Amino acid sequence: MRISDDRYHRERLRMELALRFLRHEARTRTIRAWTGLSDDRIRKLYRSYLGHARRDLPRHRGKSPRQIAYFTRTLRVHEETAALASALWLLGVLPAEAHGDAPGSPAQLARGELLCQAFEAYRVARPAALISFEHAVFLVAVLARGEQLCIAWCAECGALTVAEPFSLRAARCHGCHGERQTRC
């Protein structure tokens, strides 16, 4: 047996992705859904590799965010949602069509790595961001389904924005929407 065998490679990728999710303060259930690792294995990873940083990297308990209204609650959060959705779209985290990859599959692990890259890029662009990693994971799921929120393009400038899929009005980014209100 060689350490480079495919099954060992995939197991290493699963562990690395789990550690990356832990550094972003993801909940155990979220990590399990993306990596396929057991709850016990995730807890042991945290204790072994990140246990010394308990004050810096707290473990969140309870359910993951599940309210769509969070992304449209305020103008600032809606703008940040559009910025995060842009990073997700540019890096290919959002699938072209909805499909359910199995947790821990090579496709799911690759999307998980891209999700981390997109979130990290978003946090570099917006250091005081309001959207947490858990909210970003939820946004990916919501946009992939496209039932309540979807990617839309501004009717005036063509910028990427997040909108309701069955809105009667043409989608506009906040820059064009605010510009139009000042002209009236």
C-alpha positions in Angstrom: 0.0 0.0 0.0 1.2 3.4 -0.9 0.3 6.6 0.9 -0.7 8.1 -2.4 -3.5 5.6 -3.0 -6.7 7.2 -4.0 -8.6 6.3 -0.8 -5.9 7.8 1.4 -5.8 10.9 -0.8 -9.5 11.4 -0.5 -9.4 10.8 3.3 -6.7 13.4 3.6 -8.7 15.9 1.6 -11.7 15.3 3.8 -9.6 16.0 7.0 -8.0 19.1 5.5 -11.4 20.5 4.5 -12.8 19.7 7.9 -10.0 21.6 9.6 -10.5 24.5 7.2 -14.2 24.6 8.1 -13.3 24.4 11.8 -11.1 27.5 11.4 -14.1 29.3 9.9 -16.1 28.3 13.0 -18.5 25.9 11.2 -20.8 23.7 13.2 -20.3 20.0 13.3 -23.4 19.3 11.3 -22.2 21.6 8.5 -18.8 19.9 8.4 -20.4 16.5 8.3 -22.6 17.5 5.4 -19.7 18.6 3.3 -17.0 16.0 4.3 -18.9 12.9 5.3 -16.8 12.6 8.5 -18.6 11.4 11.7 -19.4 13.8 14.5 -16.9 12.1 16.8 -14.1 12.4 14.2 -14.8 16.1 13.8 -14.7 16.7 17.5 -11.4 14.8 17.8 -10.0 16.9 15.0 -10.9 20.0 16.8 -9.4 18.8 20.1 -6.2 17.5 18.4 -5.4 20.4 16.1 -7.4 23.4 17.3 -8.0 22.7 21.0 -5.3 25.2 22.0 -7.2 28.0 20.3 -10.5 27.6 22.1 -10.8 31.3 22.9 -10.0 32.3 19.3 -12.1 29.6 17.6 -15.2 28.9 19.6 -17.4 25.9 18.7 -20.9 27.1 18.0 -23.8 25.0 19.2 -27.3 24.6 18.0 -28.9 24.7 14.6 -27.3 26.4 11.6 -28.9 29.5 10.2 -32.1 28.8 8.3 -33.8 32.2 7.7 -33.8 33.6 4.2 -34.8 37.0 5.5 -31.4 37.5 7.0 -29.9 38.2 3.6 -32.4 41.0 2.8 -32.9 42.4 6.3 -30.9 45.5 5.8 -29.3 47.4 2.9 -25.8 46.6 4.3 -26.5 42.8 4.6 -28.1 42.7 1.2 -25.0 44.4 -0.4 -22.7 42.0 1.4 -24.9 39.1 0.2 -24.4 40.3 -3.3 -20.6 40.6 -2.8 -20.4 37.1 -1.3 -22.6 35.7 -4.1 -20.3 37.3 -6.6 -17.3 35.5 -5.1 -19.3 32.2 -5.0 -20.3 32.6 -8.6 -16.9 33.6 -9.9 -15.2 30.7 -8.2 -17.8 28.2 -9.4 -19.2 27.2 -6.0 -22.7 27.6 -7.3 -23.6 24.7 -9.5 -25.1 25.4 -13.0 -27.9 23.0 -12.1 -29.0 21.8 -8.7 -27.5 18.4 -7.9 -26.9 16.6 -4.6 -23.3 15.5 -4.3 -22.8 12.9 -1.6 -21.0 14.2 1.5 -17.3 13.5 1.1 -17.4 12.8 -2.6 -14.6 14.3 -4.7 -17.0 16.8 -6.3 -18.3 17.9 -2.9 -14.8 18.2 -1.5 -13.8 20.4 -4.4 -16.8 22.6 -4.0 -16.0 22.9 -0.2 -12.5 24.1 -1.0 -13.9 26.6 -3.4 -16.4 27.7 -0.8 -13.6 28.4 1.6 -11.7 30.3 -1.0 -14.7 32.4 -1.9 -15.5 33.2 1.8 -11.9 34.1 2.5 -11.8 36.4 -0.5 -15.1 38.0 0.7 -13.6 38.5 4.2 -10.5 40.2 2.7 -12.7 42.5 0.7 -15.0 43.2 3.7 -13.0 42.8 6.9 -16.0 43.9 9.1 -18.4 41.6 7.3 -21.7 40.7 8.9 -22.1 37.3 7.1 -20.6 34.4 8.9 -19.3 31.2 7.4 -22.4 29.3 8.4 -24.6 32.0 6.7 -22.4 31.6 3.6 -23.0 27.8 3.5 -26.7 28.5 3.9 -26.6 31.0 1.0 -24.9 28.5 -1.2 -27.7 26.0 -0.6 -30.4 28.7 -1.1 -28.9 29.9 -4.4 -28.3 26.4 -5.6 -32.0 25.6 -5.1 -33.1 28.9 -6.6 -36.6 28.8 -5.1 -36.4 31.7 -2.7 -33.3 33.6 -3.8 -31.4 33.5 -7.0 -28.6 35.1 -8.9 -29.8 38.0 -11.0 -28.2 40.6 -13.2 -28.9 44.3 -12.8 -31.1 45.6 -15.6 -29.2 48.8 -15.8 -25.5 48.0 -15.2 -25.3 44.2 -15.5 -23.9 43.7 -12.0 -24.5 40.5 -10.2 -27.1 40.7 -7.4 -29.3 38.5 -5.4 -33.0 38.7 -5.9 -36.3 36.9 -5.5 -36.8 34.5 -8.4 -40.4 35.6 -9.2 -40.2 39.3 -8.7 -42.4 41.5 -10.9 -39.7 44.2 -11.1 -36.5 44.0 -13.0 -33.5 43.3 -10.8 -31.4 46.2 -9.9 -28.2 46.4 -7.8 -28.2 48.8 -4.9 -26.0 51.3 -6.7 -28.5 51.7 -9.6 -31.5 51.5 -7.3 -30.1 54.3 -5.1 -29.1 56.3 -8.2 -32.6 56.0 -9.6 -34.3 57.2 -6.4 -32.1 60.4 -6.3 -33.0 61.2 -9.9 -36.7 61.1 -9.3 
